[in-house]
């Protein structure tokens, strides 16, 4: 094939990669438009670091997607390199051969996705097939590697990814979901085995599996995307670019150490955040949104943070050090407000709010419908109803029974694209009451007036705004109250009083009120959504 080759590597109509459906929670395909946004960010950083040089005109740069699914990153990189190297390498076939054999590498996560990726990149599921645009590979898989890997079981769980043996220790005909990139103690040696020699990648880019599809769902499904990121950084690339759920910024099961590492990593150069549900990946429910980051081995901070909403940047792009707080404050506009609040060094409500199961009763516990026949009855707030329980059956915090309490639902939010309440309406529970795990005891008091003032405080936009900075999903645990000052309840707090107390500007007030809806007197919905947290 000569320089007038007729094949094209992109701009097909329609682009099949915009049409394929996601296979499962751990196989979410990246839309081509989003992949190209990430590549644009990478190219801008490269140019800034190389005196304006064009990344796509460099024939020595080596790319790896360690979790390729549709092959979209590798395809778009190949397309860009083909155009960028056209002057340097005018023979189209020789150029394509060089790119595909020397510059572009991938690791498939399943057999199916490896075939799909090869079809996207080589135009053939076999790199040596008659329709392949690559001429020069010695093996059918080309540079998109896949082999079936087994989990390493330690009793009931895989020692590498934590997969359930009961679910994923299965026959040869089914996928194990044991991803080779994270099932190794020495990722450098493992990659060398895959590609036939020691490899140093300039760029590692991808969209890793988010969680194991092993029968777990909701909060029981453990994330694994952080494992791919950590292995990629262990390869010491010049740049790493990954898209992941944004939940790591403020929560997520088992993500505390990962969050600490990311926030303290001064090599993070840019984070682009998409908090709106469905915006980044249409039709895919990823609670808390997604974001991608650019990691730069030579960067020493700070990190630029940018928020995208409805396709447009929202607020300023601000460079800041991310470890100022124990979570990442996602919106730049929120940072100066939080700084004014924290400057007073006041105690915070997380010390007042109870942990889960404040009275030791699970969510599915049901009291009796009537107090008739119940010895020393206690009214029990349950999931969207009340019942009755004997006082002797409450062994956890029994001293709270005879106090005034303010209850908050432990889960608040819906599947809507825009969350504006962040907390449910407080419930004032009089003495002689208790609750199941559906609620947290946000505070308990001897005096009714304090309980009423506290409930009013929790309903302010100011409080719910501070909660929103730490609330990544529906779950409103004690930790989400850690930015909220614990103020004297001798007075009834209003937003006007709070704005004045902390010296907020008109713009800061306007931002708070643009993010948090006023709470009406009507009861707010209590979510019972049991769907996976994706």
N, C-alpha and C positions, 0 to 999 in steps of 0.2 A: 504494500500500500504506500503510495507516494504522498507528497505534501498536499495534494488535493483530495485527501481522503474524504469520503462522503459522510462518515458517521459524525454525529454530534453527541456531546457528553451531557448536555443539559438543554433547557428551553424547549423540552418536548411538550406537546400539547395534546392531551393533558399530561401533567406530571403524575405518574402513578404513585409517587411517594406522598402526594397530598390526599390520596384516596383510600389507602389501606387502613384497615381497622387495627386498633391495638389488640394484642393477643391476651394480655393479662396484666395484673398490677405490676409485675416485674418486667414487662415488655411494652413500655410506653414509647411509641415512635416519636421522633422529633420532627416537627413540620419543617420543610425545606426553608421557609422564610425565617424561622427562628434560628436554624442552623447557620444561615448566612449572616444573621445579626451577630452571632457569636464570632464568626470568622471575620467580620468587619472590625469588631473590637480588637481581635488579635492582630489584624493587619495594621491598625492604627498604632498599637503599642510597638510593633516591630519597626514601623517607620520612624516613630519618635526616638527609638533607641539606636537606629542605624542611619542617622542623618538623612532621613526621608526615603530610604531605600524601599523598593517594592518587594514584599515578602514573596509574592507569587512569581517573581522573576529570578528567584534564587534556586538553582538546581541542586544545592547541597542540603537543603533543609529536609529533615526527616520527621514525618508525622505518624502518630499512633492513635487509633481509637481502640481502647482496651475493652470495650463493651459494645461492639457494633451490633446493630439490629437491622435496620433498613439499609444501612450503608450510606446514609445521607451525608454525613460529614466527609467521608472519604470521597464520595462522588463529587461533592461541591469543591473540595480541595483540588481534586484532579482537574476539574473544569477550569478553576482559576489558574492553576499552574500551566495548563495547556495554553491558555491565552497569554499568561505572563512570560512564558519561555519561547513564544513564537519567534521572536527576533533572534534570540540566542540559539535556538534549535529549530530552524525552519522546516526540516523534514518532519512532518506531522507524526508519522508512524514511529520514527526514532525517538521523538519527544515523548510520545505517549508510553512507549516501552520503558524509557528511562524513569518517568514519573511512577509508573505502576510497579516496576521492579526495584527501584532504589529509594523512593521517597514516601510511598503511601502504604501503611500497614494497619491491619485490624485483627482483633480477636473476637470471634463470634461468641455470643452467649448461649446459643442453642444451635443444633444442627439446622433447623429451619431458617433461623435468622442469618446464619452464615451463608446459606445458599442464596437467600434474598440479597444480602450485602454484595456477594460476588456478582449477582445479576445486575445490581445497580451500578457497580464499579467497572466490571469487565464486560458487561452486556452478555454474560453467559454464566451459568452456575458453575461451570468448570473453566478455570483460567486458561486451560489449554484447548478449550472447545473450539469448534470450527467457526463459531460466531464471536469468539472473544476478540476484543480490540487489542489485547495484549499479545505480543509475540516475543517469547523469550523465557517463559516460566518453565521450570523443570518438573513442576508438580501441579496437579489439578486445582489445589486450593489457592495457588498463587501466594500472595502475602496476606490473605485473610484466613487466619488459622482457626480451626476448631477440631477438638477431639473430645469424646465423652470422658468426663472426669467423675470420679466417685467422691462422695463425702467421706470425711475421716471421723467415724463415729466414736464418741466417748459416752458410753451408756446411751442415753436417749437423744443426744444432740451432737451436731457436727462441731468439732473443735474450732473450725475456722469461721463458719458463717452462722452457727447456731440453729441450722435447719432441724426440723423434727424428723427423727428416724422413722417414726411410725408412719409419717406421710410420704417421705421422699426416698426411703430405702425400698426401691421397687425394681421391677423387671427391666430387661434390656430394651424393651419396646417403648419405654416412656422416658421422658427427659428427667434427669436428676436435679437440674438447676444447681449443680455444683460448678460454679464459675471458676475457670482455671486461674484467672488473674488474682483471685483472692484466696485460693486454696493452696497456699504455699508459704513457707517461712522465708524463702529467698526469691523475691520476685525478679531480681536481675538474672539469676541463673535460669529461672523458669522461662523468661522471655527469650533468653539465648537458646534454650532448647526448642522453643516454638519456631524460631526463624533461622536456626542453623548457625548461630554465632553471636558474639557479644554485640549488643545494640545500644546506641545512645540516641535518644530521640530529642529533637529540639522542641517539639510541640506534642503534648498529649491532650486530646480533646474527646469529649463524649458525654453521653446521657446514660448514666449507669442504671441498673435495676434499682428500684426504690425500696422494695421489700420483698420478702420471700413469699411466693404464692404456695404456701404449704399447709393451708387449711386455717391459718390464723387470720383474723380480720379485726378491724377497729384498733383499739389500743393494744390488742394481743399480738398484732403483726409487727415484728421488729424490723426496723429499717436496716438496709445493708449498703446504701449508696456511699456512706462514709468510708466503708472498707475499700471501695474502688478509688476514692480520692486519696486515701492514705497510701495505698500501694503505688499510685501514679506518682505522688510526690517523692516516694522512696526511690524512684528511678532518676530523680534529679534532672528533670527536663529544664529547658530554658524557660518555657511557658507551659502552663496547664490551664485549660479552659473546660469547666464542667457546668452542666445544668442539673440542679437537684431541687427537691422540695425545700421551701424556705423555713420549714419548721425547726430546723436545727438552730436558727437564730435565737429562739426563745424557749424551746421545749423539745419534745420528742423522746420517745422511749429509748433509753440507753445512749443518748447523744450528749450527755453532759461533758465527757472528756473530749469528744470531738469538737463541741462548741468552744470549750476552753482553748483547745489548740488553735482553732481557726481565728478566734478573736485575738489571740496573742501573736499570730503569725504576721509579721510585718512584710512578708513577701506578697500578701494579698494586695493587688494593685487597683482592682475595680470590682464592684458588685453591682449588677443590674437586677433589680427586684421587680417582680410582677405579682403584687399581692391580690389582684382581682381574680376570683375563681373563673376558670375556663379561658382566660385571656391568652395565656401563653400557649396552652395546648387545648384547643377547642374540643369540647365534649368529654374531657378527662377531668374528673373531680379530684383535685389535689388540695386538700384543706390547707389554708394558710398560703396558698400560691406557690410559685416557683421562682427561682433566681439563678442567674449564672454568675460565675466569678472568673476573673483573670488572675492567675497566680504567676508572679514574675520572680524568678530566682535571684535577680539582682536588685530587686526593689527592697527598700528599707522603710517603707511607709511614708506617709499615711496612705489610707485606702479611699478611693473615690466611691461614693455611694449614690446610686441614682434609682429613682422609683419611676416605673412606667404604669400609666393608667389609661385605658382606652387608646392604647397605641402611642401615647404622647408622654414625654417627660413631665413629671409633676414636681414642682418646686425646684430648688437649685440642686446642682451637682456639688456635693461638698466632700472635700478630702478630710478624713478624720481617722484617729487611732481608734480601733474597734474595741479595745479592752478597757475602756473607761468604766463600763458596767459589766455585770456578769452575763448579760444578754446583749444582743445587737439591737439597738433602737433603729428600726427600719427607716422611718421618715426623718429626713434631715430637719424639717421644720419643727419636729418635736424635741430635738436636742436642747435648744436654748430654754425651752419651757421646763424641761426636766432639770436642767442645771439650776434654774432659779428655785425650784422646789427643794432640791437636794442641798442647796447652799445653807439652808436653815438647820441641817443636821438633826431633824426631828425623828423620833421613833416611827416605825411603819406598821401598817396593819397586818402584815403577815405574822407578826408575833401575837396578834389578838385572834385571828381567824383560826378555827379548828382544822385539824387534819381530816382526811376522809373517815367515814364511819364515826361521827362524833359521839354516838351512844352505842357503838359496837354492832349496829344493826345494818345488814346488807340491803341493797336497793330492792331486792325481791321479797323482803320480809313484809308480811301482811299482818296487821293487827286485827282484832275482832271488830266487826262492824258496829257493835254497840257496847257500851260500858257495863251493861247489865250482866251481873255475875262475875265481873272482873274485880279481883281483890286489889284495893287501893289503885284505882284506874288512873292511867296517864294517857292523855290524848297524844296520838302519834301522827306526825306529819309524814305521809308516805308519798309515793309517786302519783301526783295529781289527785290525791284524796287524803282523807284522814281516817284513822282507826283508833283502837284502844288496846293498851297493853298493861299488864300488871307491873307495878313499880319494882317488884322483886326481880323481874326479868331484865332489868337494866343494870348492868354491872359496870359500864364504862361511863365516867363523868356523871354519876347519879346526883351529885350536888348541884348540877345545872338545872335539874328538873324544876326546882322551885324558884328559879330566877327568871327574869324577863330575858328573852333571847331575840336576836335578829337572825333569821335564816335566809340563806342564799342558795339557789340551786347550784349543784356542783357541775352541771352542764348547762351552758347557755349559748344559743346560737342556732342558726338554721343552715340549710344548704344554699341559701341565697348568695348571689354574687357579691352583695354588699352587706356587711355587718355594721350596724350603727348603734346597737344597744349595749353589747358587750357584757352586761350583767342583767339578770332578771330583776323583777321588782322585789325589794326586800319584804319579808314576811315577819311581822312582829308577833312572836309567840309568847303568850302570857305564862305565868307560873303554872306548873302542873302539866307541862308538855315536853315532848321529846321528838326526835325525827330519825328517819332512816338515812342511809348513805346517799339518797337523792339530794340531800341538803348538806351544807356546811353550816356550823354555828359561827356566823361572822362576828358575833359578840354576845356576851351574857352580862346582865346587869341586875343590881338589886332594885334599881329605880326605873319606873316606867318612862319618866321624862328623858333619861339618858338613852333608853332604847329607841324612843321616838326620834330624838335628835340624830342618833346614829343612822337610823333607816333613811332619814332625809339626806344625810351626808352621802350615803352610798348611792342615792339616786341622782346626785349632781352630775352634770356633764364633766366637771373637773375630775372627780374620782374615776368615772368610767373611762375617761381619756387616759389617765395614768394606768389603769388596768389594761387598756387596749395595747399598750406598749409591750406588755409581757404575755399577752394572750394570743397564742398562735393558732389555736383550734377552738373547738366548742368547750373544751374542759376549762372550768374556772376554779382551779385548785387554789390552795392557800398561797402558792408562789406568785400568782398574778397580782396579789395585793402588795407586793414588796416595794413598790414605788409610792404608795399612797400614805401620806402622813397620818399618824395617829394623833388627832387633835383633841383638845378638851371638848367634852360634850355638854358643857354647861350652857351652851347657846346652840341655836339652830343655824347650821351653816347653809349658805346659799352660794350659787355660783358667783354672784356679784361680790360677796364678801371674800370668797376664795381668790378670785382674780385680783382683788385689791391687796389681799394679804401677801401674795407672791409677786406683786408688781408686774403683772402681765400687760403687754402692749395690746393695742387694738388689733394688730395683725395676728398676734398670738391667740387672742380670744377668738378671732374669726376662724383661725385654723382649727381650734378645738371644736367649735360649734359646727364646722363643716364636716367633721369626722364623727361626731357623736350626736345622735338624735335626742331630743328632749324626751324624758320618760313621762308618759301620760298616766292617768289614774287607772286605765284599764290594765287588767292582768296581762303580763307578757307571756308569750308562748314558752312552754318548757319543752325543749327538744328531747325527743326519745329516738332520735335517728341512730340506728345501730349499724349503719353502713360502714364499710372499711374506711379508714382514714387515709387510704391510698398511699 
